[in-house]
Amino acid sequence: MRKALLQIHFCVLLWGVTAILGKLISLPALPLVWWRMLFVVIALALLPRVWRGLRALSPRLLLAYAGVGALVALHWLTFYGAIKLANASVAATCIALAPAFTSIVEPWVARRPFQWRELLFGLAVLPGVALVAGGVPDGMRAGVAVGAASALLVAVFGSFNKRLVDHADPLTVTAVELGAGTLVLTALAPLLPFVLPVLGDTSWVVPNLRDTFLLLLLALACTLLPFALALVALRKLSAYSVQLITNLEPVYAIVLAALLLGEQRELSPQFYLGVAIILAAVFVHPLLQRRRGPVRHPELLGTAEEKSVVD
């Protein structure tokens, strides 16, 4: 049990590093995400297990996972767009809104009864959101809006994944989703300046040596490595304990951003008060729906910056 707890803490720390790497990589958001997804897909394509899983997929399931992959791509695009428009701290804070969005979106997607206490949880984060938005410089407000859109996309694709996850091998699902996401971004690139001009340059950029190294770290050390560790560790942990640990991701990201990037100089005390309110609500949420059983679907942790545990 102790080893599993250390492993999941290490996974969450690596997920927190994704925001830092997103700030350090000089590429605009779209080519950054495109290269990240491509590197992950190439790595997964080297595994015979993935090809066996692909042969076992029905066309209907393949199409469904591809649709979820399009949402994953848009989530990553807006997440890294928020980092470029603001900074890593702002993007990580916005992603902490995902559980609040999930409490509203999931009953509709999963076709389960709506729970009023989940709506109250969603409303509890609103004062924190207002303080965060008011606590950033005017030039970062667009980053807050794009980051909130990223959190909403997490809620949507995470809810769909919960409906589909039992039907295929998790590594195969990840390969299909990220492969489809890469294709979607390729098709979306010419339209993005008209659809989301706030994200800026969408031209294809070949990364230099430094950015290539950072992208490989992002794809392998911060995506595939924690994915593999999570598949092992989460089978031994309760959903409640895992939810509490994964809620630390924005905390790790904000602390790392302050230590490595000095972002605390760009943000006001009002911003950090808003962060505290949002995180307090996020940590209270699992207390309201405590689950003692093992995590049923740890593979859902593979394709997002915000990691929601399946009940």
C-alpha positions in Angstrom: 0.0 0.0 0.0 2.8 2.5 0.9 4.6 1.8 -2.4 1.4 2.3 -4.3 0.8 5.7 -2.5 4.3 6.8 -3.4 3.8 5.8 -7.0 0.6 7.7 -7.4 2.1 10.8 -5.7 5.0 10.6 -8.2 2.5 10.3 -11.0 0.7 13.4 -9.9 4.0 15.3 -9.6 4.8 14.3 -13.2 1.4 15.5 -14.3 2.0 18.8 -12.5 5.3 19.1 -14.5 3.4 19.2 -17.8 2.3 22.8 -17.2 6.0 23.8 -16.5 7.2 22.1 -19.7 4.4 23.7 -21.6 5.7 27.1 -20.5 9.3 26.2 -21.3 8.7 24.8 -24.8 8.8 27.8 -27.2 6.4 26.3 -29.7 2.8 27.8 -30.0 0.0 25.7 -28.5 -1.1 23.9 -31.6 2.3 22.5 -32.8 3.2 21.8 -29.2 0.2 19.6 -28.7 0.5 18.0 -32.2 4.1 16.9 -31.6 3.3 15.7 -28.1 0.5 13.5 -29.3 2.5 12.3 -32.3 5.4 11.2 -30.0 3.0 9.3 -27.7 1.3 7.6 -30.6 4.6 6.6 -32.1 5.8 5.1 -28.8 2.5 3.2 -28.4 2.7 1.9 -32.0 5.9 0.0 -31.0 3.9 -2.2 -28.6 2.4 -5.4 -30.0 -0.3 -5.3 -27.3 -1.7 -2.1 -28.9 -1.9 -3.7 -32.4 -3.7 -6.8 -30.9 -6.2 -4.5 -29.3 -6.8 -2.5 -32.5 -7.6 -5.7 -34.4 -10.2 -6.6 -31.7 -12.0 -3.2 -31.9 -15.3 -3.0 -33.8 -15.7 -0.1 -36.2 -18.4 1.4 -33.9 -16.0 1.4 -30.9 -13.2 2.7 -33.1 -15.3 5.7 -34.2 -16.4 6.3 -30.6 -12.9 6.4 -29.2 -11.8 8.6 -32.2 -14.6 11.1 -31.2 -13.3 11.2 -27.6 -9.8 11.7 -29.0 -11.0 14.8 -30.8 -12.2 16.2 -27.4 -8.8 15.2 -25.8 -7.0 17.1 -28.5 -9.1 20.2 -28.0 -8.6 19.9 -24.2 -4.8 19.8 -24.6 -4.9 22.6 -27.2 -6.8 24.9 -24.8 -4.7 23.8 -21.8 -1.5 24.8 -23.5 -3.1 27.8 -25.0 -4.0 29.0 -21.5 -0.3 28.5 -20.5 0.9 30.6 -23.5 -1.8 33.3 -23.0 -1.2 33.5 -19.2 1.2 31.2 -17.3 1.4 27.7 -15.8 -0.2 28.7 -12.5 -3.3 30.1 -14.2 -3.7 27.1 -16.5 -3.3 24.7 -13.5 -5.8 26.6 -11.5 -8.4 26.6 -14.3 -8.0 22.8 -14.7 -8.9 22.5 -11.0 -12.4 23.6 -12.1 -12.9 20.3 -14.0 -14.5 18.4 -11.0 -17.1 21.2 -10.8 -17.9 20.9 -14.5 -18.0 17.1 -14.2 -20.6 17.3 -11.4 -22.9 19.0 -13.9 -21.9 17.3 -17.2 -21.5 13.6 -16.1 -25.2 13.0 -15.1 -26.2 14.0 -18.6 -23.6 12.0 -20.4 -23.7 8.9 -18.1 -27.5 9.1 -18.0 -27.6 8.9 -14.2 -29.8 10.9 -11.8 -28.7 14.5 -11.1 -27.5 15.1 -7.6 -28.1 18.5 -6.0 -25.1 18.3 -3.7 -22.9 18.1 -6.8 -24.4 21.2 -8.2 -23.7 23.0 -4.8 -20.1 21.8 -5.1 -20.0 23.4 -8.6 -21.4 26.7 -7.2 -18.9 26.7 -4.3 -16.0 27.3 -6.6 -17.5 30.4 -8.3 -16.2 32.9 -5.7 -12.7 31.4 -6.2 -13.1 31.8 -10.0 -14.1 35.4 -9.6 -11.0 36.1 -7.4 -8.7 34.3 -9.8 -10.0 36.3 -12.7 -9.6 39.5 -10.8 -6.2 38.6 -9.5 -4.4 38.3 -12.8 -3.1 41.1 -15.0 -5.5 42.3 -17.8 -3.3 40.6 -20.4 -3.9 37.2 -18.8 -7.7 37.3 -18.8 -7.9 35.5 -22.1 -5.8 32.7 -20.6 -8.3 32.3 -17.8 -11.2 32.0 -20.3 -9.3 29.5 -22.4 -8.3 27.5 -19.3 -11.9 27.3 -18.1 -12.8 25.9 -21.6 -10.1 23.3 -21.2 -11.5 22.2 -17.8 -15.0 21.9 -19.4 -13.6 19.7 -22.1 -12.0 17.5 -19.4 -15.5 17.0 -17.9 -17.0 16.1 -21.3 -14.4 13.7 -22.6 -13.9 12.1 -19.1 -17.6 11.4 -18.8 -17.7 9.8 -22.3 -14.6 7.8 -21.5 -16.3 6.4 -18.4 -19.1 5.0 -20.6 -16.7 3.4 -23.0 -13.7 2.3 -21.0 -14.8 -1.3 -20.2 -14.8 -2.2 -23.9 -11.1 -2.2 -24.9 -7.5 -2.4 -23.7 -6.5 0.9 -22.1 -3.3 1.3 -24.0 -5.2 0.7 -27.3 -7.8 3.2 -26.3 -5.1 5.8 -25.6 -3.4 5.1 -28.9 -6.7 5.5 -30.8 -7.7 8.6 -29.0 -4.4 10.4 -29.4 -4.0 9.2 -33.0 -7.4 10.6 -33.8 -6.6 13.7 -31.9 -3.4 14.2 -34.0 -5.5 13.9 -37.2 -8.1 16.3 -35.9 -5.5 19.0 -35.1 -4.0 18.5 -38.5 -7.3 19.2 -40.1 -8.2 22.0 -37.7 -4.9 24.0 -38.2 -6.1 26.0 -41.3 -9.4 26.9 -39.5 -8.0 27.7 -36.1 -7.1 31.4 -36.8 -10.8 32.0 -37.7 -12.3 29.8 -34.9 -9.9 30.5 -32.0 -7.8 33.5 -33.1 -6.8 34.1 -29.5 -4.5 31.0 -29.6 -2.3 32.8 -32.1 0.1 31.2 -34.6 -1.0 27.8 -36.0 1.7 27.3 -38.5 3.6 24.0 -38.5 6.9 24.4 -36.7 9.7 21.8 -36.6 11.0 22.0 -33.1 14.6 22.8 -32.5 16.9 20.5 -30.5 15.9 22.0 -27.1 12.2 21.9 -27.8 12.5 18.3 -29.1 14.1 17.2 -25.9 11.4 18.9 -23.8 8.7 17.4 -26.0 10.1 13.9 -25.5 10.1 14.5 -21.7 6.5 15.7 -22.0 5.4 12.7 -24.1 7.4 9.9 -22.4 8.2 11.0 -18.8 5.0 13.0 -18.2 2.5 11.0 -20.2 3.4 7.4 -20.7 5.5 6.8 -17.6 2.8 8.0 -15.1 0.2 6.2 -17.2 2.1 2.9 -16.7 2.7 3.5 -13.0 -0.9 4.4 -12.5 -2.2 1.2 -14.0 -0.1 -0.7 -11.4 -0.6 1.5 -8.3 -4.3 2.4 -8.6 -5.5 -1.2 -8.4 -4.4 -1.2 -4.8 -5.9 2.1 -3.7 -9.4 3.3 -2.9 -11.1 5.9 -5.2 -11.3 8.2 -2.2 -7.6 8.2 -1.4 -6.6 8.5 -5.1 -9.0 11.4 -5.6 -7.4 13.3 -2.7 -3.9 12.7 -4.1 -4.7 13.6 -7.7 -6.3 16.8 -6.5 -2.8 17.9 -5.5 -1.9 18.2 -9.2 -2.6 22.0 -9.4 -0.8 22.5 -6.1 2.3 20.8 -7.4 2.1 22.8 -10.6 1.7 26.2 -8.9 4.5 25.5 -6.4 6.8 24.3 -9.2 5.9 27.4 -11.3 6.8 29.7 -8.4 10.1 27.8 -7.7 11.2 27.3 -11.3 9.6 30.2 -13.2 9.1 32.8 -10.6 5.4 33.2 -11.5 4.4 34.5 -8.1 5.8 37.9 -9.2 3.2 38.1 -12.0 0.2 37.3 -9.8 -1.5 39.1 -6.9 -2.5 37.8 -3.4 -6.1 37.9 -4.7 -5.3 35.2 -7.3 -3.9 32.9 -4.6 -6.9 33.5 -2.4 -9.1 32.4 -5.3 -6.9 29.3 -5.8 -7.3 28.5 -2.1 -11.1 28.6 -2.3 -11.1 26.5 -5.5 -8.8 23.9 -4.0 -10.7 23.8 -0.8 -13.9 22.9 -2.7 -12.1 20.4 -4.8 -10.7 18.6 -1.7 -14.1 18.6 0.0 -15.8 17.0 -3.0 -14.5 13.5 -2.4 -15.5 13.8 1.2 -19.1 14.1 0.0 -18.9 10.9 -2.1 -16.4 8.8 -0.2 -15.6 5.4 -1.9 -13.6 2.8 -0.1 -13.3 0.3 -2.9 -10.4 0.0 -5.4 -10.4 2.3 -8.4 -12.3 0.6 -11.1 -10.8 2.3 -14.2 -7.3 3.8 -13.6 -6.8 3.9 -17.3 -8.9 7.0 -17.4 -5.9 8.8 -16.0 -4.0 8.5 -19.2 -5.1 11.4 -21.4 -5.7 14.5 -19.3 -3.9 17.0 -17.3 -6.8 16.8 -14.8 -7.2 13.3 -13.5 -10.7 12.5 -12.3 -11.2 9.1 -10.7 -14.1 6.9 -11.7 -16.6 6.0 -9.0 
